Amino acid sequence: MLFNSLDFAIFLPIVFLLYWFVSNKNLKLQNLLIVIASYTFYGWWDWRFLSLIMFSTIIDFFIGRSLLTEGNVSKRKLLLWTSITVNLGFLGFFKYYNFFLDNFITAFSFLGTEINASSLNIILPVGISFYTFQTLSYTIDVYRKKLEPTKDLIAFSAFVSFFPQLVAGPIERATNLLPQFYKKRKFEYNKAVDGLRQILWGLFKKIVIADNCAQIANDVFNNSTEYPGSALVLGVIFFTFQIYGDFSGYSDIAIGTSRLFGFNLKQNFAFPYFSRDIAEFWRRWHISLSTWFRDYLYIPLGGSRGGTW
């Protein structure tokens, strides 16, 4: 289900009304409704992949609980690496299996060795990168004792599958989003209006800016031999606006939709094209992704004199 589809335009008001006018007095019921709505939203694309997100949720929930009670350092590391291996294993298989297999076959063919192995018809599950990184941040923070593991499976399921940011981000840390599922949420008119305004702004970026720029960029790149160099430069410029409109538009819709339900997500794009240099650009482009890699990969591996692995 895409944000800019008729399906979502029907889905969102229904969930909104059920959330605020049917389950508004019961926090557990609100969270359960979010889980049901999120699974419906995700399953609308392909219900078969619901098993993946459910499996990842259950595995990391119980690993988090085990990390709380386990005092042995070696066993704690084993639990952490189990979470990392399972989550990245699924991500790597669906996203990179055919890529590595094809390159493996090509490399051996240059050496004169033919390998009989066929690529698999693998469908990439929508949003698998986002919810994988989100659940990993939970288990890593619990392992580091920066976060108390949750006892509420429904709240944790809602955190992992939260439909506004499930398929396009932002990638939320458990330390920011998960506690919001523990608190009673009341409808705030001003917050809802602000959320609706941000949704409309995101749709404008996606439909008006990104989609129109995509038509021009695709025409230039698909017929590059028919255009002069100046047109190719313009094609690149239109492409930069296309990808910004796509990514930041979806993030705005996600943030705005979350506000409709009383949640606050962090800003994901901070006018990156106004950056003064490349370093600043990457600090302002897809902030949730770049900071995730910084905090959970770069620094633990020794970046900026860090290193905890």
C-alpha positions in Angstrom: 0.0 0.0 0.0 1.6 3.3 -1.1 1.1 6.6 0.6 0.0 8.2 -2.6 -2.6 5.6 -3.5 -6.4 5.5 -3.2 -6.1 2.5 -0.9 -4.1 4.5 1.7 -6.6 7.4 1.3 -9.3 5.1 2.4 -7.3 3.1 5.0 -6.0 6.1 7.0 -9.3 7.7 7.9 -10.7 4.3 9.0 -7.8 3.6 11.2 -7.8 7.2 12.6 -11.5 7.0 13.5 -11.2 3.5 15.1 -8.1 4.7 17.0 -9.5 7.8 18.5 -13.2 7.1 18.8 -13.4 3.4 19.6 -10.2 2.5 21.4 -9.1 5.9 22.8 -9.8 5.0 26.4 -7.7 1.8 26.4 -3.9 2.1 25.8 -3.6 -1.7 25.2 -6.4 -1.6 22.7 -4.8 1.4 20.9 -1.5 -0.4 20.6 -3.3 -3.6 19.4 -5.1 -1.6 16.8 -1.8 -0.2 15.6 -0.4 -3.7 15.2 -3.5 -4.9 13.3 -3.5 -1.8 11.1 0.3 -2.1 10.5 0.0 -5.8 9.5 -2.9 -5.0 7.2 -0.9 -2.1 5.7 2.1 -4.4 5.1 0.1 -7.4 4.1 -1.8 -5.4 1.5 1.4 -5.6 -0.6 2.1 -9.3 0.0 0.7 -11.1 3.0 3.3 -13.9 2.7 6.0 -11.6 4.1 4.1 -10.9 7.3 5.7 -14.0 8.7 9.2 -12.3 8.4 8.3 -9.3 10.4 6.4 -11.3 12.9 9.4 -13.7 13.3 11.9 -10.8 13.7 9.6 -9.3 16.3 9.3 -12.4 18.4 13.0 -13.3 18.2 14.1 -9.9 19.3 11.5 -9.6 22.0 12.6 -12.7 23.7 16.3 -12.0 23.1 15.7 -8.7 24.8 14.1 -10.4 27.8 16.9 -12.9 28.0 19.5 -10.1 28.0 17.9 -8.7 31.0 18.3 -11.8 33.1 21.5 -13.2 31.7 24.6 -12.1 33.6 27.2 -14.2 31.8 29.2 -12.0 29.4 29.8 -14.7 26.8 26.1 -15.7 26.8 25.0 -12.1 26.5 27.3 -11.7 23.4 25.9 -14.9 22.0 22.3 -13.6 22.4 23.3 -10.3 20.7 25.0 -12.0 17.8 22.0 -14.4 17.4 19.8 -11.3 16.8 22.4 -9.7 14.4 22.8 -12.9 12.5 19.1 -13.7 12.1 18.1 -10.2 11.1 21.0 -9.5 8.8 20.7 -13.0 7.4 17.2 -12.4 6.2 18.1 -9.0 4.9 21.2 -10.3 3.1 19.4 -13.3 1.5 16.5 -11.3 0.1 18.5 -8.3 -1.0 21.8 -9.7 -2.1 21.6 -13.4 -2.7 21.3 -13.1 -6.5 23.8 -10.3 -6.7 26.5 -12.3 -5.0 25.6 -15.5 -6.8 25.8 -13.9 -10.3 29.2 -12.3 -9.5 30.5 -15.5 -8.0 29.5 -17.4 -11.2 31.0 -14.6 -13.4 34.3 -14.6 -11.5 34.7 -18.4 -11.9 33.8 -18.3 -15.6 36.8 -16.0 -16.1 39.0 -18.7 -14.6 37.5 -21.2 -17.0 35.3 -23.0 -14.5 31.6 -23.2 -15.1 29.3 -23.4 -12.1 25.8 -24.7 -12.6 23.8 -22.5 -10.2 20.7 -20.6 -11.1 19.4 -17.4 -9.6 16.3 -17.6 -7.5 13.1 -15.6 -8.3 13.4 -13.7 -5.0 11.0 -10.8 -4.2 12.5 -8.2 -2.0 10.1 -7.6 1.0 9.1 -3.9 1.2 10.6 -2.1 4.2 12.8 -5.1 5.3 15.9 -2.8 5.7 13.9 -0.3 7.9 12.4 -2.8 10.3 15.6 -4.8 10.4 17.7 -1.8 11.5 15.0 -0.8 13.9 14.8 -4.1 15.7 18.6 -4.3 15.8 18.8 -1.0 17.5 16.6 -2.4 20.2 18.7 -5.5 20.9 21.9 -3.6 20.7 20.7 -0.9 23.1 19.4 -3.5 25.5 22.8 -5.3 25.3 24.6 -2.0 26.1 22.1 -1.4 29.0 21.0 1.8 27.5 17.4 0.6 27.3 15.3 -1.5 29.6 13.8 -4.5 27.6 10.1 -4.3 27.3 7.7 -6.8 28.8 4.9 -5.8 26.5 4.8 -7.8 23.3 2.0 -5.8 21.8 3.8 -2.5 22.4 7.0 -4.0 20.9 5.1 -5.4 17.9 3.6 -1.9 17.3 7.1 -0.4 17.6 8.6 -2.8 15.0 5.6 -2.6 12.5 4.4 1.0 13.0 2.9 1.5 9.6 3.6 5.2 9.1 7.4 4.6 8.9 7.4 0.9 8.2 8.3 1.0 4.5 10.2 4.3 4.0 11.5 5.4 7.4 12.6 7.3 9.3 14.4 4.6 11.2 13.4 5.2 14.8 15.5 4.2 17.8 13.8 2.1 20.4 14.9 4.7 23.0 12.7 7.3 21.3 9.7 5.5 19.8 9.1 2.5 22.1 8.4 4.6 25.3 5.7 6.4 23.4 3.7 3.2 23.2 3.7 3.0 27.0 2.1 6.4 27.5 -1.6 7.3 27.3 -2.2 9.3 24.2 -4.9 12.0 23.9 -6.2 13.6 20.8 -4.8 17.0 20.2 -6.4 19.1 17.5 -3.4 21.3 16.8 -1.1 18.3 16.6 -3.5 16.6 14.2 -3.7 19.6 12.0 0.0 20.0 12.0 0.3 16.3 11.0 -2.2 16.7 8.2 -0.3 19.7 6.9 2.9 17.7 6.8 1.2 14.9 5.0 0.0 17.3 2.3 3.5 18.8 2.0 4.9 15.3 1.6 2.4 14.4 -1.0 3.3 17.6 -2.9 6.9 16.7 -2.8 6.2 13.2 -4.1 3.4 13.8 -6.7 4.2 17.3 -8.0 8.0 17.5 -7.6 9.4 13.9 -7.7 7.0 12.4 -10.2 7.3 15.3 -12.7 11.0 15.5 -12.4 11.2 11.7 -12.9 9.5 12.0 -16.2 12.0 14.6 -17.5 15.0 12.8 -16.1 13.9 9.4 -17.4 13.3 10.9 -20.9 16.8 12.4 -21.0 18.6 9.3 -19.7 16.6 6.9 -21.9 17.4 9.0 -25.0 20.8 10.3 -24.0 22.2 10.0 -27.6 19.6 12.4 -28.9 20.3 15.2 -26.4 23.2 17.6 -26.2 25.5 17.7 -23.1 23.6 20.6 -21.6 20.4 18.6 -21.6 22.2 15.7 -19.8 23.3 18.2 -17.1 19.7 19.3 -16.7 18.6 15.6 -16.5 21.0 15.1 -13.6 19.6 18.2 -11.9 16.0 17.0 -12.3 17.1 13.6 -11.0 18.5 15.2 -7.8 15.2 16.9 -7.2 13.4 13.6 -8.0 15.2 11.5 -5.4 14.9 14.3 -2.8 11.2 14.6 -3.4 10.7 10.9 -3.2 12.7 10.3 0.0 11.9 13.4 1.9 8.2 13.3 0.7 7.7 9.9 2.1 9.4 10.9 5.3 7.1 13.9 5.7 4.1 11.7 5.1 5.3 9.3 7.7 6.0 12.0 10.3 2.7 13.7 9.6 0.7 10.4 9.8 2.5 9.6 13.1 1.4 12.9 14.6 -2.2 12.1 13.7 -2.0 9.2 16.1 -0.1 11.1 18.8 3.5 10.1 18.1 6.6 12.1 17.4 9.1 10.9 14.9 12.4 12.6 14.3 13.3 14.8 11.3 14.9 12.8 8.5 15.9 15.5 6.0 17.2 18.9 6.9 17.4 20.8 3.6 20.5 18.8 2.5 20.9 20.7 -0.8 21.7 23.9 1.2 24.7 22.2 2.7 28.1 23.9 2.5 30.1 20.8 1.9 29.8 17.0 1.4 30.2 16.2 5.1 27.4 18.5 6.1 25.2 17.1 3.2 25.4 13.6 4.7 24.6 14.9 8.1 21.4 16.4 6.7 20.4 13.7 4.2 18.4 10.7 5.5 19.5 11.5 9.0 18.0 8.4 10.7 20.0 6.1 8.4 23.3 7.9 8.5 23.2 8.2 12.3 22.2 4.5 12.6 25.3 3.5 10.8 27.4 5.9 12.8 26.2 4.7 16.2 25.8 1.0 15.5 28.6 0.3 13.0 31.1 3.1 12.5 31.9 4.0 16.1 31.7 0.4 17.5 34.2 -0.7 14.8 36.7 2.0 15.9 35.5 5.2 14.1 36.4 8.4 15.9 38.6 6.3 18.3 35.6 4.3 19.4 35.3 0.5 19.3 33.2 -1.8 21.4 32.9 -4.9 19.4 
